[in-house]
């Protein structure tokens, strides 16, 4: 995974290197070794910039999914921190409200993933979507509020799935 450095600085004595990126702040004292060890300094930092499309578990409000800039799709399960589930730039997310173990997550460059085990394993679900369609960096992605098997994603067209992402078809020109 590519990491963008936003800032980098040595301590006054030159023994410690600090760097910051969209994931927070980190330091190391072994910059000259072949395998650098980074220490995260993020325990008290709120550093995720979430995109629209946060998903809240339908029966447990302490479980949420959110896509964040440069920080993937992460889950909150009542702990003090969010855990990364899908890498990249995270996008929209959704819980199947009839079966909350089934979750959907979207990432930049137009990838939609599905897990039927509450994030323990992911499958790419893009069958029928033309990946060459013009689209936003984070395309809009939603679940039908009346039928969790129906999902919609927007490129230069609107695509619909009626079978939980097994196949998609354009419903607009």
Secondary structure by P-SEA (a helix, b strand, c coil): cbbbbcbbbbcccccbbbbbcccbbbbbccccccbbbbbbccccccccccccccccccccccbbbbbcccccbbbbccccbbbbcccccccccccccccccbbbbbbccbbbbbbcccccbbbbcccccccccccccccccccccccccbbbbbccbbbbbcccccbbbbccc
